[in-house]
Amino acid sequence: MTQNWIIYLFESAVILMFFWSVYWLFLRSETFFKLNRLYLQLTLVLSLIIPVLDWFIDIKTADVTNVYLLNTIVITAQKAEVGALGVVERFQWIPVILLTGSIITLGIFGWGIFKIIALVKNSQTLRQHKYLFVLNHKFVRPFSFLNYIFLTPEIYHGLDNSHIIKHEQEHVKQKHSLDLLFSGIVGAIQWFNPFVWLYKESFREIHEYLADEAVLKQGEDPARYKKSLFDEATGVAPGVYSFFNLSFTKRRFKMMSRIKSPRSNALKLLVILPVVTLMVFVFACSEDQEKEVIIKQSKDEVKSDSVYMHVDQQPQYAGGMSALFQDVQNEIQFPDIVKQAGAQGKVFVSFVVGKDGDVRNVEVAKITDLEGNSAQFEKDVEEALIETSVNAVQKLNKWTPGKNEGKTVSVKFNIPIAFKLN
């Protein structure tokens, strides 16, 4: 389960990177702000969904993509060794690091929400229709969160501050805080991914543009409005909305003055279609495209029970994965006929760890990267690689069985063994 989660996070992060790059390259400078906001919302959701589509789509292929894939063992003509990424124990800290980062980030996020709740409790609150105005002299500048608008009493009661109140009302009316909450939660999960934070900043920009546009449409004088932005662009309300954010002011001025983008430019949004298709193909429907020799897979079923591809608790090898790799390499000798043919290749051996912890159903699923100097030995080379690899895996020690929903189950694995001349 941990391995699947790490793969999911990585794939989701890559997808998010592609989607944000499309936004930055094609859409960021356009003035159809509602469509841009919709793009950000939709692609943020898609980045979470696409990596798990393969869990629900049954793709029938001869490749072994739906088994637990172990790290590659490299066997050279001189000696056997575990590949640079072969010792799983080196990466046992990855889940711990990811979880720790998520807890810290989520804690910071939650602390920001708690501070807002405290502000509401310790301030004067006035309701006007669907808006709740929170008044306090300590507020540095106006901001909003959900249906709360935070102002100083001077701004609320002032006669010349209607544009400020209208701006914050637009944030509430258009539910901008929900975007920030959602991106904040995703950020807690993918705290290591800089593109999550770029998404959040992009949301902030779009929200400000939308609020500015709505206020100006209500008849506010643009010059007066811009002057107000410039005069009040100080201070920050951490983790929530801020009307006067200095870092946005210059870009907001440009957007207010920019000629509206022609409707034809909205066709740029169609670029999302090939991008989504590509992401689905790569991460949900991917098949091995490299030249390979497919070995007929055994059609024998495990008669006593079902074989699981994804389980809550993976089987554990006695001594850990480093011991497994060591045991395999100890049993493998680089075949002489393969060496004589100047050949090398990668053998994918699949096997099942049964409910009793025994290894069975050992078979070669495929051979890839097969190359050599003598084509006449190709069949003999394949047979030698298959025999050597299968024999080594068959001699593995007993495992602690895997579990799914609290029950002991049989689990299928795939281990790549790369035979290299040097």
Secondary structure by P-SEA (a helix, b strand, c coil): caaaaaaaaaaaaaaaaaaaaaaaaccccccaaaaaaaaaaaaaaaaaccccccccccccccccccccccbbbbbcccccccccccccccccaaaaaaaaaaaaaaaaaaaaaaaaaaaaaabbbbbcccbbbbbbcccccccccccbbbbccccccccccaaaaaaaaaaaaaaaaaaaaaaaaaaaaacccaaaaaaaaaaaaaaaaaaaaaaaaacccaaaaaaaaaaacccccccccccccccaaaaaaaaaacccccccccccccaaaaaaaaaaaaccccccccccccccccccccccbbbbccccccccccccaaaaaaaaaaaccccaaaaaacbbbbbbbbbbbcccccccccccccccccccccccaaaaaaaaaaaaaaaaaaacccccbbbcccbbbbbbbbbbbbbbcc
